[in-house]
């Protein structure tokens, strides 16, 4: 029971006791007063009637005695009038039963009126000839007592209710800082360190609120320091400070991961750009002017790829830049190339550019050799963008619209599942991986399908079909939880969000076993729109996971606003983790930050026992990769 409820209960009890004691005291005082009045009334009647009867000489005229007594008794104010001779012989006896109408019996039982019997002597001269006893009728007194009690109950009841309401409001006002402190304690647990703005007037509570605010400020400083230090170390290890792009080491790790990944048939594009004449710029205008050109070129490159937020940019060395575009085919360059050529012309310095297509299973050396060859072609053609030809079937398809519409119409979507396990080898959940086949049942490259769907605006339609198939799988497999990774552009769309929430509302029992995965790039690019998605997911009971965390060199602060249930570390940090101390430091710091907001950290692309052992030593919560289990059919 809350403190507010306890204090309200105590307040109610105290006010109720005051109400009852006041009511009972008033009734008893009125009861005593009425009994005194009845006593006085009967005594006055006895004295008056005794004098009247004394004038009847010798009390021999019984008729006159009865007439005199009846004149008093018939008024109805007396319970009994009894006249006795001195020897005890009754002369006149009159009794009237006590009748009380409209008054509950329980009230009469609780508050009885006992009017006293008053006695007087009748004298004949100096001789006592008779005695008379008179008792007043309490009926009217009961009525007066009942009316008084009713009025007292109503007036005291109104005061009672008003006192309760006033006390309730006063307690809310007084205890409001405690509610704020409770909310703040929960917020601090979620790493929200904003201060309590309302300071109570009560000195004791003000001191506590001040202490809370100081603690929150100290924790915020500590959290910010840890986050800032981790970001700084990551930037030193993986980022080019001048441009904000990844460095050569980051590029090689990313490319190797794309080529070695065995999760979803990776393919995509890798581009290389060389700024010509950098040495001459340095010699003629100094390094600051050269740096300005490099920074301007980096901005032009990023603007050219603004419609493709999953693209990763790198500065390799000196005047060389690179871009990796996962799940992208050569067809995308038809849209990018005119913008890119225009942007590079505006750089005021010649820039050679080349693109080649990579596929899972290739060697890094092979891809880099193709890039060097294409750069030579670009230089020979006046620094125009050079694209390597590719005879693979996937890139020669001209009717991608028909292929994707056929996939949607005939549900040519196959799902496979890869488990994420904890340190005890218990399955946390399964990641859903998508495979597509054509009308002949032949597998299609997953990256090519998604890339083509993006070009013809069919990404959302594909995502809806995949989402419904995952929900159907959850219905059939009651013992597992599944994650699904959909396009950020789909998840940020209000209509698509409404579709998801409607489906989860109809299948409320499934929501608690569903994890929505959003890539870090999408989380940064669509942050505002995704906050609405997060609110809806939390309300439905579904979970949120940030996938490929660490690919963007952005602040950790956004994870505080999203508060994901899982953070999946990009495989480039896990590859040969045991050999890279800076990766280990980054991962260890991230685990500390994530656990502080009750978020689990998952290491994906675990391929060797050494990688798994190192990740476990760093207190990572979940593990995924071919060493753990290959993608396959779902088992409960």
C-alpha positions in Angstrom: 0.0 0.0 0.0 1.3 3.4 -0.9 2.2 6.1 1.6 -0.6 8.3 0.2 -3.1 5.5 0.7 -1.9 4.9 4.3 -2.0 8.6 5.2 -5.5 8.9 3.6 -6.6 5.9 5.7 -5.2 7.4 8.9 -6.9 10.8 8.0 -10.2 9.0 7.4 -9.9 7.2 10.7 -9.1 10.3 12.7 -11.9 12.4 11.0 -14.4 9.5 11.5 -13.5 9.3 15.2 -14.0 13.0 15.6 -17.3 12.8 13.7 -18.6 9.9 15.9 -17.4 11.4 19.1 -18.9 14.7 18.3 -22.2 13.1 17.3 -22.4 10.9 20.4 -21.4 13.7 22.7 -24.1 16.0 21.4 -26.7 13.3 21.7 -25.7 12.5 25.2 -25.7 16.1 26.3 -29.1 16.6 24.7 -30.3 13.4 26.4 -29.2 14.7 29.8 -30.7 18.1 29.2 -34.1 16.6 28.2 -34.1 14.3 31.3 -33.5 17.4 33.4 -36.3 19.1 31.6 -38.6 16.2 32.2 -37.7 16.2 35.9 -38.3 19.9 36.2 -41.6 19.5 34.3 -42.9 16.7 36.5 -41.8 18.5 39.7 -43.6 21.7 38.7 -46.7 19.7 37.9 -46.6 17.9 41.2 -46.3 21.1 43.2 -49.1 22.9 41.3 -51.4 19.9 41.4 -50.7 19.3 45.1 -51.8 22.8 46.0 -55.0 22.3 43.9 -55.8 19.1 45.7 -55.2 20.5 49.1 -58.2 22.8 48.7 -60.4 19.7 48.4 -61.2 19.4 52.2 -60.5 15.9 53.5 -60.2 14.4 50.0 -63.6 12.9 50.4 -65.0 14.2 47.1 -63.4 11.6 44.8 -65.2 12.9 41.7 -63.6 16.3 42.3 -60.2 14.7 42.8 -60.5 12.8 39.5 -61.7 15.9 37.6 -58.7 17.9 38.9 -56.2 15.1 38.1 -57.7 14.5 34.7 -57.5 18.2 33.8 -53.7 17.9 34.1 -53.2 14.3 32.9 -55.3 14.7 29.7 -52.8 17.1 28.3 -50.7 14.0 27.3 -47.5 15.4 28.8 -47.4 12.9 31.7 -46.7 9.2 31.8 -48.5 8.6 35.1 -50.2 10.5 38.0 -50.9 8.5 41.1 -52.7 9.8 44.2 -52.6 7.7 47.4 -54.1 8.2 50.9 -51.6 8.4 53.7 -52.2 4.8 54.5 -51.4 3.8 50.9 -54.9 3.4 49.6 -55.1 4.6 46.0 -57.4 7.4 45.3 -56.7 8.3 41.7 -54.5 6.3 39.3 -53.8 7.6 35.8 -51.3 6.1 33.4 -50.6 6.8 29.8 -48.4 4.4 27.8 -45.3 5.9 26.2 -45.9 6.2 22.4 -43.1 7.2 20.1 -43.9 7.4 16.4 -41.4 7.7 13.5 -38.3 7.0 15.7 -36.3 3.8 15.1 -36.3 1.3 18.0 -32.5 1.1 17.8 -32.2 4.8 18.6 -34.5 4.4 21.6 -32.4 1.4 22.8 -29.1 3.3 22.4 -30.3 6.5 24.0 -33.1 5.8 26.5 -34.8 8.6 28.4 -35.6 7.8 32.0 -37.7 10.7 33.4 -37.7 10.6 37.2 -40.8 10.2 39.3 -41.5 13.2 41.5 -43.5 12.9 44.7 -45.4 15.6 46.7 -47.5 15.5 49.9 -51.1 16.7 50.1 -51.9 18.6 53.4 -55.1 19.3 55.1 -54.0 22.2 57.2 -51.0 20.8 59.2 -52.0 17.2 58.6 -50.6 15.1 55.7 -53.6 13.3 54.2 -52.2 12.0 50.9 -49.1 11.6 48.6 -49.0 12.1 44.9 -46.4 10.7 42.4 -46.0 12.2 38.9 -43.8 11.1 36.0 -43.5 13.0 32.7 -44.1 11.4 29.3 -40.8 11.1 27.4 -42.5 10.8 23.9 -42.0 14.4 22.9 -38.5 14.4 24.4 -37.6 11.4 22.2 -38.9 13.2 19.1 -36.8 16.3 20.0 -33.7 14.1 20.7 -34.2 12.3 17.3 -34.5 15.6 15.5 -31.4 17.0 17.2 -29.4 13.8 16.4 -30.5 13.9 12.8 -29.5 17.5 12.4 -26.2 17.0 14.1 -25.5 13.9 11.9 -26.2 15.9 8.7 -24.2 18.9 9.7 -21.3 16.8 11.1 -21.5 14.6 8.0 -21.1 17.6 5.7 -18.1 18.7 7.8 -16.7 15.2 7.7 -16.9 15.0 3.9 -15.4 18.4 3.5 -12.6 17.6 5.9 -11.9 14.4 4.0 -11.8 16.2 0.6 -9.7 19.0 2.0 -7.3 16.5 3.6 -7.1 14.5 0.4 -6.1 17.6 -1.6 -3.7 18.8 1.0 -2.0 15.4 1.2 -1.7 15.3 -2.6 -0.1 18.7 -2.5 2.2 17.8 0.3 3.2 14.4 -1.1 3.5 15.5 -4.7 7.3 15.8 -4.4 7.3 12.2 -3.2 5.6 11.2 -6.4 8.1 13.1 -8.3 10.9 11.4 -6.5 9.4 8.0 -7.2 9.2 8.9 -10.9 12.7 10.2 -10.8 14.1 7.1 -9.2 12.5 5.0 -12.0 13.8 7.5 -14.5 17.3 7.3 -13.1 17.2 3.5 -13.5 16.5 4.2 -17.2 19.4 6.7 -17.4 17.1 9.8 -17.5 18.9 12.3 -15.3 16.7 15.4 -15.7 16.2 17.2 -12.3 13.0 17.5 -10.3 11.9 21.0 -11.1 9.2 21.3 -8.4 10.7 22.0 -5.0 8.3 21.4 -2.0 7.7 24.0 0.6 8.2 21.5 3.5 11.9 21.8 4.6 12.3 18.0 5.1 11.0 17.1 1.6 13.0 20.0 0.0 16.2 18.6 1.4 15.4 15.1 0.0 14.5 16.6 -3.4 17.8 18.6 -3.4 19.6 15.4 -2.6 17.9 13.6 -5.5 18.8 16.3 -7.9 22.4 16.3 -6.9 22.5 12.5 -7.2 20.9 12.7 -10.7 23.4 15.3 -11.8 26.3 13.3 -10.5 25.0 10.1 -12.3 24.5 12.1 -15.5 28.0 13.4 -15.4 29.3 9.9 -14.8 27.2 8.4 -17.6 28.1 11.2 -20.0 31.8 10.8 -19.2 31.7 7.1 -19.8 29.7 7.5 -23.0 32.0 10.3 -24.2 35.1 8.4 -23.5 33.8 5.3 -25.3 32.8 7.4 -28.3 36.2 9.1 -28.3 38.1 5.8 -28.2 35.9 4.4 -31.0 36.5 7.4 -33.1 40.3 7.2 -32.5 40.3 3.6 -33.6 37.8 3.6 -36.5 37.1 7.2 -37.6 38.8 9.8 -39.8 38.7 12.9 -37.7 38.7 15.4 -40.6 35.7 14.0 -42.5 33.9 12.0 -39.9 34.0 9.0 -42.2 35.3 5.6 -41.2 39.1 5.1 -41.6 40.9 2.4 -43.6 40.8 -0.1 -40.8 37.0 0.4 -40.5 36.6 -0.1 -44.3 38.6 -3.3 -44.3 36.6 -4.8 -41.4 33.3 -3.8 -43.0 34.2 -5.1 -46.4 35.6 -8.4 -45.0 32.4 -8.8 -42.9 30.2 -8.3 -46.0 32.2 -10.8 -48.0 32.5 -13.4 -45.2 28.9 -13.1 -43.9 26.9 -16.3 -44.2 23.6 -15.0 -42.9 21.6 -13.8 -45.8 23.5 -14.0 -49.1 25.1 -10.6 -48.9 25.8 -8.6 -52.0 26.1 -5.0 -52.8 28.3 -2.2 -54.3 31.6 -0.8 -53.2 32.9 2.5 -54.6 36.3 4.2 -54.6 37.0 7.9 -55.2 40.4 9.5 -55.7 40.8 13.3 -55.4 43.5 14.3 -58.0 46.1 16.9 -57.3 46.1 16.8 -53.5 49.9 17.0 -53.3 49.9 20.1 -55.5 47.2 21.7 -53.3 49.4 21.1 -50.3 52.4 22.6 -51.9 50.7 25.7 -53.4 48.1 26.6 -50.8 49.1 24.6 -47.6 47.5 21.7 -45.8 44.5 23.8 -44.6 43.3 24.4 -48.1 43.8 20.8 -49.0 41.9 19.7 -45.9 39.1 22.1 -47.0 38.9 20.4 -50.4 38.8 17.0 -48.7 36.1 18.0 -46.3 34.0 19.5 -49.2 34.4 16.3 -51.2 33.2 14.2 -48.3 30.1 16.4 -47.9 29.4 16.1 -51.6 29.7 12.4 -51.5 27.4 12.0 -48.5 24.8 14.3 -50.1 24.8 12.2 -53.3 23.9 9.1 -51.3 21.3 10.8 -49.0 18.5 8.6 -50.4 20.4 5.5 -49.3 21.0 5.7 -45.5 22.5 2.3 -45.3 25.6 3.4 -47.2 28.8 3.5 -45.2 31.5 6.1 -46.0 35.3 5.8 -45.4 38.4 7.8 -46.0 41.1 5.3 -46.7 44.3 7.4 -47.0 45.1 10.9 -48.2 42.8 11.6 -51.1 41.0 8.2 -51.3 37.4 7.7 -50.2 35.2 4.6 -50.3 31.6 3.7 -49.9 30.0 0.4 -49.2 26.3 -0.1 -50.2 24.9 -3.4 -48.8 22.0 -5.1 -50.6 22.4 -2.8 -53.6 22.8 -3.7 -57.3 24.3 -1.9 -60.2 20.9 -0.6 -61.2 20.9 1.8 -58.3 23.8 3.7 -60.0 21.5 4.8 -62.8 19.8 7.0 -60.2 23.0 8.0 -58.3 25.5 8.5 -61.2 24.1 11.8 -62.6 24.0 13.4 -59.1 27.4 12.0 -58.3 29.0 13.3 -61.4 27.5 16.7 -60.9 28.6 16.8 -57.2 32.2 15.8 -58.1 32.4 18.5 -60.8 31.5 21.1 -58.1 34.5 19.9 -56.0 36.7 22.2 -58.2 39.2 19.3 -58.4 39.1 16.3 -60.6 37.9 13.1 -58.8 38.1 9.7 -60.3 35.4 7.3 -59.2 34.7 3.6 -59.6 32.1 1.0 -58.5 32.2 -2.8 -58.5 29.7 -5.3 -57.3 30.7 -7.7 -54.5 29.1 -10.9 -53.5 29.4 -13.1 -50.4 32.3 -15.5 -50.8 34.6 -13.2 -52.7 38.1 -12.3 -51.4 38.9 -8.8 -50.3 41.9 -8.7 -52.6 39.7 -9.6 -55.6 37.3 -6.8 -54.9 40.0 -4.2 -54.3 41.8 -5.3 -57.5 38.7 -4.7 -59.5 38.3 -1.3 -57.9 41.9 -0.3 -58.8 41.2 -1.5 -62.4 38.0 0.6 -62.6 39.8 3.7 -61.1 42.3 3.4 -64.0 39.3 3.4 -66.5 37.9 6.4 -64.8 41.2 8.3 -65.1 41.5 7.3 -68.8 37.9 8.7 -69.4 38.4 12.1 -67.9 37.5 11.0 -64.3 34.0 9.9 -65.2 32.4 7.3 -62.9 33.5 3.9 -64.1 31.3 0.8 -63.3 32.5 -2.7 -63.6 30.4 -4.9 -65.9 28.8 -7.9 -64.3 27.5 -10.9 -66.2 25.8 -12.5 -63.2 22.1 -13.3 -63.7 21.0 -11.3 -60.7 22.3 -8.0 -62.2 21.1 -8.7 -65.7 17.4 -9.0 -64.8 15.4 -6.3 -66.6 11.9 -7.3 -65.3 12.5 -6.9 -61.5 9.0 -5.5 -61.1 7.5 -8.7 -62.6 9.8 -10.8 -60.4 8.8 -9.1 -57.2 5.1 -9.0 -58.1 5.3 -12.7 -58.7 7.0 -13.2 -55.3 4.2 -11.3 -53.6 1.4 -12.9 -55.5 2.5 -16.5 -54.9 4.2 -15.9 -51.5 7.6 -17.1 -52.8 9.1 -16.1 -49.5 11.0 -18.7 -47.4 11.9 -18.0 -43.8 14.9 -19.5 -42.1 15.9 -18.9 -38.5 19.2 -18.4 -36.6 19.1 -18.7 -32.8 20.6 -16.1 -30.4 21.8 -17.9 -27.3 22.9 -16.7 -23.8 25.9 -17.8 -21.8 24.0 -20.9 -20.6 23.3 -21.9 -24.2 19.6 -21.2 -23.8 17.9 -19.6 -26.8 16.9 -15.9 -26.2 15.1 -15.7 -29.5 15.5 -16.6 -33.2 16.4 -14.0 -35.9 14.2 -14.4 -39.0 16.2 -14.5 -42.3 14.5 -14.1 -45.6 15.0 -16.1 -48.8 13.3 -15.6 -52.1 12.8 -18.0 -55.1 11.7 -17.3 -58.7 8.8 -19.0 -60.6 11.1 -22.0 -61.3 11.9 -22.4 -57.6 15.5 -21.2 -58.1 16.9 -19.1 -55.2 17.3 -15.3 -55.8 20.0 -13.2 -54.3 18.4 -11.6 -51.2 20.3 -8.4 -51.6 19.3 -8.0 -55.2 15.7 -8.5 -54.4 15.6 -5.8 -51.7 17.7 -3.5 -53.8 15.3 -3.8 -56.8 12.3 -3.5 -54.5 13.8 -0.2 -53.3 14.2 1.1 -56.8 10.6 0.3 -57.8 9.0 1.3 -54.5 8.0 -2.3 -53.5 10.0 -2.4 -50.2 7.0 -1.8 -48.0 4.9 -4.4 -49.8 7.7 -7.0 -49.3 8.0 -6.0 -45.6 4.2 -6.4 -45.1 4.3 -9.9 -46.6 7.3 -10.9 -44.5 5.7 -9.5 -41.3 2.5 -11.4 -41.8 4.5 -14.6 -42.5 6.5 -14.1 -39.3 3.2 -13.6 -37.3 1.9 -16.8 -38.8 5.0 -18.6 -37.8 4.6 -17.4 -34.2 1.0 -18.8 -34.2 2.4 -22.2 -35.2 5.3 -22.2 -32.8 4.1 -21.3 -29.4 7.4 -21.7 -27.5 9.7 -19.3 -29.4 10.3 -15.6 -29.9 11.3 -14.3 -33.3 13.0 -11.1 -34.4 12.3 -9.5 -37.8 14.4 -6.9 -39.5 12.5 -4.6 -41.8 13.5 -1.6 -43.8 13.8 1.7 -41.8 11.8 3.5 -44.4 8.9 1.1 -43.9 9.1 1.3 -40.1 9.2 5.1 -40.1 6.1 5.3 -42.3 2.9 6.1 -40.4 0.7 3.9 -42.5 3.1 0.9 -42.1 3.2 1.6 -38.3 -0.6 1.6 -38.2 -0.6 -1.7 -40.1 1.8 -3.3 -37.6 -0.2 -2.0 -34.6 -3.5 -3.3 -36.0 -2.0 -6.7 -36.6 -0.5 -6.9 -33.1 -3.8 -5.7 -31.6 -5.6 -8.6 -33.3 -2.9 -11.0 -32.2 -2.1 -9.6 -28.8 -0.8 -12.8 -27.4 1.9 -12.9 -30.1 3.3 -9.5 -29.4 5.3 -10.5 -26.4 7.3 -13.0 -28.5 8.1 -10.5 -31.3 11.2 -8.4 -31.5 11.4 -5.7 -34.2 14.9 -5.0 -35.4 16.0 -1.6 -36.7 19.5 -1.0 -38.0 21.5 1.7 -36.3 21.6 3.6 -39.6 17.8 3.7 -39.8 17.5 4.5 -36.1 19.6 7.7 -36.7 18.1 8.6 -40.0 14.5 8.1 -38.9 14.9 8.8 -35.2 11.8 11.1 -34.8 9.5 8.8 -36.7 10.8 5.7 -35.0 10.0 7.1 -31.5 6.3 6.6 -32.3 7.0 3.0 -33.3 8.8 2.4 -30.1 5.9 3.7 -28.0 3.4 1.5 -29.9 5.7 -1.6 -29.6 6.1 -1.0 -25.8 2.3 -0.7 -25.4 1.6 -3.9 -27.3 4.3 -5.8 -25.4 6.7 -6.3 -28.4 10.4 -5.7 -28.0 12.9 -3.5 -30.0 16.4 -4.4 -31.1 19.0 -2.1 -32.7 20.9 -4.1 -35.3 24.4 -3.5 -36.6 25.2 -1.1 -33.7 28.5 0.7 -34.1 28.4 1.3 -37.9 27.6 5.0 -37.5 30.0 7.3 -35.7 27.1 9.0 -33.8 26.6 9.7 -30.1 25.2 7.0 -27.8 22.6 9.4 -26.6 19.9 8.2 -29.0 19.7 4.8 -27.4 18.5 6.6 -24.2 15.5 8.0 -26.1 14.7 4.7 -27.8 15.6 2.4 -24.8 15.9 -0.8 -26.9 15.6 -4.2 -25.4 18.6 -5.5 -27.4 21.7 -4.0 -29.0 23.2 -6.2 -31.7 26.9 -5.2 -32.2 28.0 -5.0 -35.8 30.1 -8.0 -36.8 33.0 -5.8 -37.8 33.7 -5.3 -34.0 33.4 -9.0 -33.3 35.6 -10.3 -36.1 38.9 -11.4 -34.5 37.7 -9.7 -31.3 40.4 -11.5 -29.2 43.1 -9.7 -31.2 41.8 -6.1 -31.0 42.1 -4.5 -27.5 40.3 -1.3 -28.7 37.3 -3.4 -29.9 37.2 -5.1 -26.6 37.3 -1.8 -24.8 34.5 -0.4 -26.9 32.4 -3.5 -26.4 33.0 -3.6 -22.6 32.0 0.1 -22.2 28.9 -0.4 -24.4 27.9 -3.4 -22.2 28.1 -1.2 -19.1 26.0 1.6 -20.7 23.5 -0.9 -22.1 23.0 -2.8 -18.8 22.5 0.6 -17.1 19.3 1.1 -19.2 18.3 -2.6 -18.9 19.3 -3.4 -22.4 20.8 -6.7 -23.5 23.9 -6.8 -25.8 24.1 -9.4 -28.5 27.3 -10.2 -30.4 26.6 -11.4 -34.0 28.8 -13.1 -36.6 30.5 -15.3 -34.0 32.6 -17.5 -36.1 35.4 -18.8 -33.8 35.6 -20.1 -30.3 38.1 -17.3 -29.4 35.6 -14.7 -30.5 32.9 -16.4 -28.3 35.1 -16.7 -25.3 36.2 -13.1 -25.5 32.6 -11.8 -25.9 31.6 -13.9 -22.8 34.4 -12.4 -20.8 33.1 -9.0 -21.7 29.7 -9.9 -20.2 27.9 -9.9 -23.5 24.3 -11.2 -23.0 23.7 -13.0 -26.4 25.6 -14.7 -29.1 24.8 -15.4 -32.8 26.8 -16.8 -35.6 27.8 -20.0 -37.5 29.8 -21.2 -34.5 26.5 -21.1 -32.5 24.2 -22.4 -35.1 23.6 -22.1 -38.8 20.3 -20.7 -40.1 17.7 -23.4 -40.6 14.2 -24.5 -39.9 12.5 -23.5 -36.7 12.4 -25.9 -33.8 10.4 -25.3 -30.6 
